Amino acid sequence: MNGQALYDRLFGAGAHALTAEGRFLRGTARIGAREAAVIGTLDHAAIDVPLALRIAESILRAVHADAASDMPPRPILFIADTQGQALSRHEELLGLNGYFAHVVRCVDLARRQGHRLLTVISGEAVSGGFLAYGMMADRICALPNSQVRVMDLRAMARVTKIGLERLEELAKQSPVFAPGAENYWRMGGIHELWSENDVWPERLAAALACAGSTDDRAAIGLERGGRLLAAPTAQIVANP
Protein backbone atom coordinates (compact mmCIF):
# COMPACT_ATOMS: atom_id res chain seq x y z
CA MET A 1 0.00 0.00 0.00
CA ASN A 2 1.31 3.44 -0.90
CA GLY A 3 0.28 6.84 -2.17
CA GLN A 4 -3.27 8.07 -1.66
CA ALA A 5 -4.51 4.73 -0.34
CA LEU A 6 -1.85 4.73 2.38
CA TYR A 7 -2.52 8.32 3.42
CA ASP A 8 -6.29 7.78 3.54
CA ARG A 9 -5.76 4.67 5.67
CA LEU A 10 -3.29 6.42 7.95
CA PHE A 11 -5.06 9.75 8.48
CA GLY A 12 -8.56 9.27 7.09
CA ALA A 13 -9.89 10.53 3.78
CA GLY A 14 -9.76 14.31 3.54
CA ALA A 15 -7.56 14.65 6.63
CA HIS A 16 -4.29 15.28 4.81
CA ALA A 17 -2.75 17.65 2.28
CA LEU A 18 0.42 15.95 1.08
CA THR A 19 2.65 16.56 -1.93
CA ALA A 20 5.04 14.00 -3.39
CA GLU A 21 8.06 15.47 -5.16
CA GLY A 22 9.99 12.56 -6.60
CA ARG A 23 10.70 10.36 -3.61
CA PHE A 24 10.22 13.16 -1.10
CA LEU A 25 6.94 13.78 0.74
CA ARG A 26 5.82 16.90 2.55
CA GLY A 27 2.62 18.52 3.74
CA THR A 28 0.23 18.49 6.67
CA ALA A 29 -2.25 16.05 8.16
CA ARG A 30 -4.57 15.81 11.13
CA ILE A 31 -3.64 13.46 13.94
CA GLY A 32 -6.55 13.36 16.33
CA ALA A 33 -7.41 16.99 16.98
CA ARG A 34 -3.96 18.30 16.06
CA GLU A 35 -2.48 19.42 12.77
CA ALA A 36 0.93 17.87 12.15
CA ALA A 37 3.70 18.65 9.73
CA VAL A 38 4.46 15.58 7.61
CA ILE A 39 7.90 14.87 6.14
CA GLY A 40 8.87 11.62 4.50
CA THR A 41 10.48 9.48 1.86
CA LEU A 42 8.79 7.25 -0.69
CA ASP A 43 9.35 4.20 -2.86
CA HIS A 44 12.32 2.77 -0.94
CA ALA A 45 14.23 6.02 -1.50
CA ALA A 46 18.01 5.96 -1.36
CA ILE A 47 18.85 9.12 0.57
CA ASP A 48 21.50 11.20 -1.17
CA VAL A 49 22.75 14.71 -0.44
CA PRO A 50 19.86 16.57 -2.16
CA LEU A 51 17.23 14.44 -0.41
CA ALA A 52 18.94 14.84 2.97
CA LEU A 53 18.89 18.60 2.46
CA ARG A 54 15.19 18.51 1.55
CA ILE A 55 14.41 16.66 4.78
CA ALA A 56 16.49 19.10 6.83
CA GLU A 57 14.97 22.13 5.11
CA SER A 58 11.43 20.92 5.75
CA ILE A 59 12.16 20.34 9.43
CA LEU A 60 13.65 23.83 9.77
CA ARG A 61 10.72 25.40 7.92
CA ALA A 62 8.27 23.73 10.32
CA VAL A 63 10.27 24.92 13.33
CA HIS A 64 10.55 28.46 11.96
CA ALA A 65 6.86 28.69 11.03
CA ASP A 66 5.71 27.52 14.45
CA ALA A 67 8.16 29.78 16.29
CA ALA A 68 6.51 32.73 14.54
CA SER A 69 3.01 31.51 15.45
CA ASP A 70 0.95 32.02 18.59
CA MET A 71 0.01 28.33 18.55
CA PRO A 72 1.94 25.56 20.33
CA PRO A 73 4.53 23.78 18.16
CA ARG A 74 2.93 21.22 15.87
CA PRO A 75 3.87 17.56 16.00
CA ILE A 76 6.15 16.44 13.19
CA LEU A 77 5.42 13.07 11.61
CA PHE A 78 8.13 11.31 9.64
CA ILE A 79 6.95 8.70 7.13
CA ALA A 80 9.96 6.49 6.50
CA ASP A 81 10.43 4.32 3.43
CA THR A 82 14.12 4.20 2.61
CA GLN A 83 16.63 1.62 1.45
CA GLY A 84 19.30 3.60 3.29
CA GLN A 85 21.97 6.01 2.16
CA ALA A 86 22.74 6.35 -1.53
CA LEU A 87 25.75 4.19 -2.28
CA SER A 88 28.08 5.96 -4.68
CA ARG A 89 31.55 7.45 -4.77
CA HIS A 90 29.97 10.80 -5.61
CA GLU A 91 27.96 10.87 -2.38
CA GLU A 92 30.93 9.76 -0.30
CA LEU A 93 33.15 12.48 -1.79
CA LEU A 94 30.50 15.06 -0.96
CA GLY A 95 30.57 13.86 2.65
CA LEU A 96 27.10 12.33 2.89
CA ASN A 97 27.69 11.46 6.54
CA GLY A 98 28.03 15.16 7.30
CA TYR A 99 24.68 15.89 5.65
CA PHE A 100 23.10 13.12 7.70
CA ALA A 101 24.58 14.70 10.83
CA HIS A 102 22.95 17.97 9.77
CA VAL A 103 19.56 16.21 9.53
CA VAL A 104 20.08 14.78 13.02
CA ARG A 105 20.82 18.26 14.37
CA CYS A 106 17.64 19.59 12.76
CA VAL A 107 15.58 16.82 14.37
CA ASP A 108 17.19 17.60 17.73
CA LEU A 109 16.43 21.30 17.28
CA ALA A 110 12.77 20.51 16.58
CA ARG A 111 12.57 18.44 19.77
CA ARG A 112 14.19 21.17 21.86
CA GLN A 113 11.74 23.69 20.39
CA GLY A 114 8.83 21.64 21.70
CA HIS A 115 7.80 19.61 18.65
CA ARG A 116 6.74 16.06 19.42
CA LEU A 117 8.29 13.70 16.88
CA LEU A 118 6.62 10.58 15.55
CA THR A 119 7.75 8.10 12.88
CA VAL A 120 5.67 5.66 10.87
CA ILE A 121 7.65 3.07 8.90
CA SER A 122 5.66 2.38 5.75
CA GLY A 123 8.02 0.17 3.77
CA GLU A 124 11.75 -0.18 4.31
CA ALA A 125 13.80 1.42 7.06
CA VAL A 126 17.44 0.66 6.44
CA SER A 127 20.79 1.83 7.78
CA GLY A 128 21.84 5.49 7.83
CA GLY A 129 18.86 6.62 5.80
CA PHE A 130 16.60 5.60 8.68
CA LEU A 131 18.95 6.43 11.55
CA ALA A 132 19.35 10.06 10.45
CA TYR A 133 15.72 11.05 10.92
CA GLY A 134 13.17 8.27 11.39
CA MET A 135 14.90 6.58 14.30
CA MET A 136 15.45 9.95 16.01
CA ALA A 137 11.73 10.35 16.75
CA ASP A 138 10.16 10.19 20.20
CA ARG A 139 7.97 7.28 19.18
CA ILE A 140 8.32 4.87 16.24
CA CYS A 141 5.53 2.75 14.77
CA ALA A 142 5.84 0.12 12.03
CA LEU A 143 3.08 -0.73 9.59
CA PRO A 144 2.45 -4.37 8.62
CA ASN A 145 5.12 -5.95 6.39
CA SER A 146 7.66 -3.22 7.13
CA GLN A 147 11.30 -4.22 6.74
CA VAL A 148 13.76 -2.80 9.26
CA ARG A 149 17.48 -3.52 9.32
CA VAL A 150 20.86 -1.88 9.62
CA MET A 151 22.73 -4.42 7.53
CA ASP A 152 21.83 -7.53 5.57
CA LEU A 153 23.31 -10.68 7.11
CA ARG A 154 25.29 -11.37 3.93
CA ALA A 155 26.85 -7.91 4.07
CA MET A 156 27.45 -8.35 7.79
CA ALA A 157 29.30 -11.60 7.08
CA ARG A 158 31.59 -9.84 4.59
CA VAL A 159 32.35 -6.98 6.99
CA THR A 160 32.80 -8.99 10.19
CA LYS A 161 34.43 -12.05 8.55
CA ILE A 162 31.98 -14.19 10.52
CA GLY A 163 30.47 -16.98 8.43
CA LEU A 164 26.92 -16.47 7.16
CA GLU A 165 25.74 -19.72 8.74
CA ARG A 166 27.09 -18.62 12.12
CA LEU A 167 25.35 -15.24 11.81
CA GLU A 168 22.10 -16.99 10.91
CA GLU A 169 22.44 -19.08 14.06
CA LEU A 170 23.12 -15.97 16.14
CA ALA A 171 20.12 -14.23 14.58
CA LYS A 172 17.88 -17.00 15.89
CA GLN A 173 19.25 -16.51 19.40
CA SER A 174 19.46 -12.72 19.59
CA PRO A 175 17.49 -9.94 17.87
CA VAL A 176 20.66 -7.81 17.84
CA PHE A 177 21.90 -9.86 14.87
CA ALA A 178 18.53 -10.29 13.18
CA PRO A 179 16.78 -7.97 10.73
CA GLY A 180 13.03 -7.40 10.84
CA ALA A 181 10.56 -5.07 12.54
CA GLU A 182 9.72 -7.68 15.18
CA ASN A 183 13.34 -7.92 16.28
CA TYR A 184 13.67 -4.15 16.49
CA TRP A 185 10.49 -4.13 18.57
CA ARG A 186 12.07 -6.64 20.95
CA MET A 187 15.16 -4.42 21.25
CA GLY A 188 13.01 -1.37 21.96
CA GLY A 189 14.02 0.33 18.72
CA ILE A 190 10.40 0.31 17.59
CA HIS A 191 7.66 1.14 20.06
CA GLU A 192 4.62 -0.24 18.22
CA LEU A 193 3.85 -2.87 15.59
CA TRP A 194 0.52 -2.22 13.90
CA SER A 195 -1.71 -4.79 12.24
CA GLU A 196 -4.07 -4.64 9.28
CA ASN A 197 -6.99 -4.94 11.69
CA ASP A 198 -6.04 -1.80 13.60
CA VAL A 199 -7.77 1.52 13.02
CA TRP A 200 -4.65 3.40 11.99
CA PRO A 201 -5.84 6.98 12.67
CA GLU A 202 -6.70 5.91 16.22
CA ARG A 203 -3.35 4.18 16.66
CA LEU A 204 -1.60 7.27 15.30
CA ALA A 205 -3.40 9.60 17.71
CA ALA A 206 -2.63 7.28 20.64
CA ALA A 207 1.03 7.07 19.62
CA LEU A 208 1.27 10.84 19.49
CA ALA A 209 -0.26 11.08 22.96
CA CYS A 210 2.45 8.71 24.25
CA ALA A 211 5.32 10.47 22.52
CA GLY A 212 7.66 12.17 24.96
CA SER A 213 11.17 13.56 24.88
CA THR A 214 12.58 10.91 27.25
CA ASP A 215 14.46 8.16 25.41
CA ASP A 216 13.42 4.96 27.19
CA ARG A 217 14.29 2.49 24.44
CA ALA A 218 17.04 0.77 26.42
CA ALA A 219 14.61 0.11 29.27
CA ILE A 220 11.98 -1.13 26.81
CA GLY A 221 14.51 -3.47 25.23
CA LEU A 222 15.31 -4.90 28.67
CA GLU A 223 11.63 -5.33 29.48
CA ARG A 224 10.96 -7.12 26.17
CA GLY A 225 14.00 -9.34 26.53
CA GLY A 226 15.68 -8.20 23.34
CA ARG A 227 18.47 -6.00 24.71
CA LEU A 228 19.59 -7.11 28.13
CA LEU A 229 22.74 -5.09 28.78
CA ALA A 230 22.08 -1.57 27.46
CA ALA A 231 19.93 -0.31 30.35
CA PRO A 232 22.03 -1.84 33.17
CA THR A 233 25.24 -0.54 31.57
CA ALA A 234 23.76 2.95 31.24
CA GLN A 235 22.82 2.84 34.93
CA ILE A 236 26.38 1.90 35.89
CA VAL A 237 27.80 4.74 33.80
CA ALA A 238 25.29 7.22 35.22
CA ASN A 239 25.88 6.08 38.81
CA PRO A 240 29.49 4.86 39.04
The 8 nearest C-alpha neighbors of each residue, nearest first, counted from 0:
[[1, 5, 4, 2, 121, 3, 122, 8],
 [2, 0, 5, 4, 3, 6, 121, 42],
 [1, 3, 5, 4, 6, 0, 41, 19],
 [2, 4, 6, 5, 7, 1, 8, 0],
 [3, 5, 7, 2, 6, 1, 8, 0],
 [6, 4, 1, 8, 3, 2, 7, 0],
 [5, 7, 9, 3, 8, 4, 10, 2],
 [8, 6, 11, 12, 4, 10, 9, 5],
 [9, 7, 5, 6, 11, 10, 4, 199],
 [8, 10, 6, 199, 200, 7, 5, 11],
 [11, 9, 200, 7, 14, 6, 8, 29],
 [12, 10, 7, 14, 8, 9, 13, 200],
 [11, 13, 7, 14, 10, 8, 15, 6],
 [12, 14, 15, 11, 7, 16, 10, 28],
 [15, 13, 11, 29, 12, 28, 10, 16],
 [16, 14, 28, 13, 27, 17, 29, 10],
 [17, 15, 27, 26, 28, 18, 14, 13],
 [16, 18, 26, 25, 15, 27, 19, 24],
 [17, 19, 25, 24, 26, 20, 16, 23],
 [20, 18, 24, 23, 21, 25, 17, 22],
 [21, 19, 23, 22, 24, 18, 25, 41],
 [20, 22, 23, 19, 24, 41, 40, 42],
 [21, 23, 41, 40, 20, 44, 42, 24],
 [22, 24, 40, 20, 21, 19, 39, 41],
 [25, 23, 19, 39, 38, 40, 18, 20],
 [26, 24, 38, 37, 18, 17, 39, 19],
 [25, 27, 17, 37, 16, 18, 36, 38],
 [26, 28, 36, 37, 16, 35, 15, 17],
 [29, 27, 15, 35, 14, 34, 16, 30],
 [28, 30, 34, 14, 33, 35, 31, 15],
 [31, 29, 33, 204, 32, 34, 28, 35],
 [30, 32, 204, 33, 29, 200, 201, 203],
 [31, 33, 30, 29, 34, 204, 35, 28],
 [34, 32, 30, 29, 31, 35, 73, 74],
 [33, 35, 29, 28, 30, 73, 27, 32],
 [36, 34, 74, 73, 28, 75, 27, 29],
 [35, 37, 27, 75, 26, 76, 74, 28],
 [38, 36, 76, 26, 27, 25, 75, 77],
 [39, 37, 25, 77, 24, 76, 78, 36],
 [40, 38, 78, 24, 77, 79, 23, 25],
 [39, 41, 23, 80, 79, 22, 24, 44],
 [42, 40, 22, 80, 44, 43, 23, 39],
 [41, 43, 44, 22, 80, 40, 81, 122],
 [44, 42, 81, 80, 82, 41, 123, 45],
 [45, 43, 81, 42, 41, 82, 46, 22],
 [44, 46, 85, 84, 82, 83, 81, 47],
 [45, 47, 84, 85, 50, 128, 44, 83],
 [46, 48, 85, 50, 49, 51, 84, 45],
 [47, 49, 51, 50, 95, 52, 98, 90],
 [50, 48, 52, 51, 47, 53, 46, 54],
 [49, 51, 53, 52, 47, 48, 46, 54],
 [52, 50, 48, 54, 53, 49, 47, 46],
 [51, 53, 55, 49, 50, 54, 56, 48],
 [54, 52, 50, 56, 51, 55, 57, 49],
 [53, 55, 51, 57, 52, 56, 50, 58],
 [54, 56, 102, 52, 58, 53, 57, 105],
 [57, 55, 53, 59, 58, 54, 52, 60],
 [58, 56, 60, 54, 59, 55, 53, 61],
 [57, 59, 55, 61, 56, 60, 62, 54],
 [58, 60, 62, 56, 61, 57, 63, 55],
 [59, 61, 57, 63, 62, 58, 64, 56],
 [62, 60, 64, 58, 59, 63, 65, 57],
 [61, 63, 59, 65, 60, 64, 109, 66],
 [62, 64, 60, 66, 61, 65, 59, 67],
 [65, 63, 61, 67, 66, 62, 60, 68],
 [64, 66, 68, 67, 62, 72, 63, 61],
 [65, 67, 63, 68, 64, 62, 72, 69],
 [66, 68, 65, 64, 63, 69, 62, 70],
 [69, 67, 65, 70, 66, 64, 71, 72],
 [68, 70, 71, 67, 65, 66, 72, 64],
 [69, 71, 68, 72, 65, 73, 66, 67],
 [70, 72, 73, 69, 65, 68, 113, 114],
 [73, 71, 114, 65, 113, 70, 74, 66],
 [74, 72, 35, 114, 71, 75, 34, 36],
 [73, 75, 115, 35, 114, 116, 36, 76],
 [74, 76, 36, 116, 35, 37, 115, 117],
 [77, 75, 117, 37, 118, 116, 36, 38],
 [76, 78, 118, 38, 39, 37, 79, 117],
 [79, 77, 39, 119, 118, 120, 38, 40],
 [80, 78, 120, 40, 39, 121, 77, 133],
 [79, 81, 123, 122, 43, 41, 40, 121],
 [82, 80, 43, 44, 124, 83, 123, 45],
 [81, 83, 43, 125, 45, 44, 123, 124],
 [84, 82, 128, 125, 126, 81, 45, 127],
 [83, 85, 46, 128, 45, 127, 86, 47],
 [86, 84, 45, 47, 46, 87, 83, 90],
 [87, 85, 84, 90, 88, 91, 45, 47],
 [88, 86, 89, 90, 85, 91, 92, 47],
 [87, 89, 91, 90, 92, 86, 93, 85],
 [88, 90, 92, 87, 91, 93, 86, 94],
 [91, 89, 93, 87, 92, 88, 95, 94],
 [90, 92, 94, 88, 93, 89, 95, 87],
 [93, 91, 89, 94, 90, 88, 95, 87],
 [92, 94, 90, 91, 95, 89, 48, 88],
 [95, 93, 91, 92, 96, 97, 90, 98],
 [96, 94, 98, 97, 90, 91, 93, 48],
 [97, 95, 99, 94, 98, 100, 91, 127],
 [96, 98, 100, 95, 99, 94, 101, 93],
 [97, 99, 101, 95, 100, 96, 51, 102],
 [98, 100, 96, 102, 101, 97, 131, 95],
 [99, 101, 97, 103, 98, 102, 96, 104],
 [100, 102, 98, 104, 99, 103, 105, 97],
 [103, 101, 55, 99, 105, 100, 104, 131],
 [104, 102, 100, 106, 101, 105, 131, 132],
 [105, 103, 107, 101, 102, 106, 108, 100],
 [104, 106, 108, 102, 107, 103, 55, 109],
 [107, 105, 103, 109, 108, 104, 102, 110],
 [108, 106, 104, 110, 105, 109, 103, 111],
 [107, 109, 105, 111, 106, 110, 104, 112],
 [110, 108, 112, 106, 107, 114, 111, 62],
 [109, 111, 114, 107, 113, 112, 108, 115],
 [112, 110, 108, 113, 109, 107, 114, 212],
 [113, 111, 109, 110, 114, 108, 62, 72],
 [112, 114, 110, 111, 72, 115, 109, 71],
 [115, 113, 110, 74, 72, 109, 73, 112],
 [114, 116, 74, 75, 110, 113, 210, 117],
 [117, 115, 136, 75, 137, 74, 76, 114],
 [116, 118, 76, 138, 136, 137, 139, 77],
 [119, 117, 77, 139, 133, 76, 78, 136],
 [118, 120, 140, 78, 141, 139, 121, 79],
 [121, 119, 141, 79, 122, 78, 142, 140],
 [120, 122, 142, 80, 79, 119, 145, 78],
 [123, 121, 145, 80, 120, 146, 124, 43],
 [122, 124, 146, 80, 81, 145, 82, 147],
 [125, 123, 147, 81, 129, 80, 146, 82],
 [124, 126, 83, 148, 82, 149, 129, 147],
 [125, 127, 149, 83, 128, 129, 130, 148],
 [128, 126, 130, 129, 83, 84, 131, 125],
 [127, 129, 83, 84, 126, 130, 46, 131],
 [130, 128, 133, 124, 127, 125, 131, 126],
 [129, 131, 127, 134, 132, 128, 133, 126],
 [132, 130, 103, 129, 99, 128, 127, 102],
 [131, 133, 135, 134, 130, 129, 103, 102],
 [134, 132, 129, 135, 118, 136, 130, 79],
 [133, 135, 130, 136, 132, 129, 131, 139],
 [136, 134, 132, 133, 130, 137, 131, 106],
 [137, 135, 116, 117, 138, 134, 133, 118],
 [138, 136, 116, 210, 211, 212, 117, 135],
 [137, 139, 117, 210, 136, 190, 118, 140],
 [140, 138, 118, 189, 190, 117, 119, 136],
 [141, 139, 191, 119, 192, 190, 118, 189],
 [142, 140, 120, 192, 119, 193, 145, 191],
 [141, 143, 193, 121, 145, 120, 192, 144],
 [142, 144, 194, 145, 193, 195, 141, 192],
 [145, 143, 146, 142, 122, 180, 141, 121],
 [146, 144, 122, 143, 142, 123, 121, 141],
 [145, 147, 123, 179, 180, 124, 122, 144],
 [148, 146, 124, 179, 180, 125, 123, 178],
 [149, 147, 178, 125, 150, 179, 126, 124],
 [148, 150, 126, 125, 151, 147, 178, 127],
 [149, 151, 148, 155, 152, 154, 126, 125],
 [150, 152, 154, 153, 155, 148, 149, 178],
 [151, 153, 155, 154, 156, 150, 163, 166],
 [154, 152, 156, 155, 151, 163, 157, 150],
 [153, 155, 157, 151, 156, 152, 158, 150],
 [154, 156, 152, 158, 153, 157, 159, 151],
 [155, 157, 161, 153, 154, 160, 159, 163],
 [158, 156, 154, 160, 155, 159, 153, 161],
 [157, 159, 155, 156, 160, 154, 161, 153],
 [158, 160, 161, 156, 157, 155, 162, 154],
 [161, 159, 157, 156, 158, 162, 155, 163],
 [162, 160, 156, 159, 163, 165, 166, 157],
 [161, 163, 165, 164, 156, 160, 166, 157],
 [162, 164, 166, 165, 156, 167, 153, 161],
 [163, 165, 167, 166, 162, 168, 161, 169],
 [166, 164, 168, 162, 167, 163, 169, 161],
 [167, 165, 169, 163, 168, 164, 170, 162],
 [166, 168, 170, 164, 165, 169, 163, 171],
 [169, 167, 165, 166, 171, 170, 164, 172],
 [168, 170, 166, 172, 171, 167, 173, 165],
 [171, 169, 177, 176, 167, 173, 168, 172],
 [170, 172, 168, 169, 173, 167, 177, 174],
 [173, 171, 169, 170, 168, 174, 176, 177],
 [172, 174, 170, 175, 171, 169, 176, 177],
 [173, 175, 177, 182, 176, 225, 170, 186],
 [176, 174, 173, 177, 170, 186, 225, 226],
 [177, 175, 170, 174, 173, 169, 178, 166],
 [176, 178, 170, 174, 175, 182, 179, 173],
 [179, 177, 148, 147, 182, 176, 180, 151],
 [178, 180, 147, 146, 181, 182, 148, 183],
 [179, 181, 183, 147, 182, 146, 184, 145],
 [182, 180, 184, 183, 179, 185, 192, 178],
 [183, 181, 174, 185, 184, 180, 179, 186],
 [182, 184, 186, 188, 180, 185, 181, 189],
 [183, 185, 189, 181, 187, 182, 186, 188],
 [184, 186, 225, 182, 183, 223, 187, 220],
 [187, 185, 220, 225, 183, 226, 184, 188],
 [188, 186, 220, 216, 219, 184, 189, 185],
 [187, 189, 183, 186, 184, 216, 190, 220],
 [190, 188, 184, 139, 187, 183, 191, 140],
 [189, 191, 139, 140, 184, 187, 138, 188],
 [192, 190, 140, 189, 193, 141, 139, 184],
 [193, 191, 141, 140, 142, 194, 190, 143],
 [192, 194, 142, 143, 141, 191, 197, 195],
 [195, 193, 196, 197, 143, 192, 142, 199],
 [194, 196, 197, 143, 193, 198, 142, 199],
 [197, 195, 194, 198, 193, 199, 143, 202],
 [198, 196, 194, 195, 199, 193, 202, 201],
 [199, 197, 201, 200, 202, 196, 195, 8],
 [198, 200, 202, 9, 201, 197, 203, 8],
 [201, 199, 203, 10, 9, 202, 198, 204],
 [202, 200, 204, 199, 203, 198, 205, 31],
 [203, 201, 199, 205, 200, 204, 206, 198],
 [202, 204, 200, 206, 201, 205, 199, 207],
 [203, 205, 31, 207, 201, 30, 206, 202],
 [204, 206, 208, 202, 207, 203, 201, 209],
 [207, 205, 203, 209, 208, 204, 202, 210],
 [206, 208, 210, 204, 209, 205, 203, 117],
 [207, 209, 205, 206, 210, 204, 211, 203],
 [210, 208, 206, 207, 211, 205, 138, 204],
 [211, 209, 207, 138, 137, 208, 206, 115],
 [212, 210, 213, 137, 209, 115, 138, 214],
 [211, 213, 137, 214, 210, 110, 115, 116],
 [214, 212, 211, 215, 137, 210, 216, 138],
 [215, 213, 216, 212, 137, 217, 211, 218],
 [216, 214, 218, 217, 213, 219, 187, 220],
 [215, 217, 187, 219, 218, 214, 220, 188],
 [216, 218, 230, 220, 219, 215, 229, 221],
 [219, 217, 221, 216, 215, 220, 230, 222],
 [220, 218, 216, 187, 222, 221, 217, 223],
 [219, 221, 186, 187, 226, 217, 223, 225],
 [222, 220, 227, 218, 224, 226, 219, 223],
 [221, 223, 219, 220, 224, 218, 225, 227],
 [224, 222, 220, 185, 221, 225, 219, 186],
 [225, 223, 221, 222, 226, 220, 227, 185],
 [224, 226, 186, 185, 220, 223, 174, 227],
 [227, 225, 220, 186, 221, 224, 228, 229],
 [226, 228, 221, 229, 224, 225, 220, 230],
 [227, 229, 231, 230, 232, 226, 221, 233],
 [228, 230, 232, 217, 231, 227, 233, 226],
 [229, 231, 217, 233, 218, 232, 228, 234],
 [232, 230, 234, 233, 228, 229, 235, 227],
 [233, 231, 235, 229, 234, 230, 228, 236],
 [234, 232, 230, 236, 235, 231, 237, 229],
 [235, 233, 237, 231, 232, 236, 238, 230],
 [234, 236, 232, 238, 239, 233, 237, 231],
 [235, 237, 233, 234, 239, 238, 232, 231],
 [236, 238, 234, 235, 233, 239, 232, 231],
 [237, 239, 235, 236, 234, 233, 232, 231],
 [238, 235, 236, 237, 234, 233, 232, 231]]
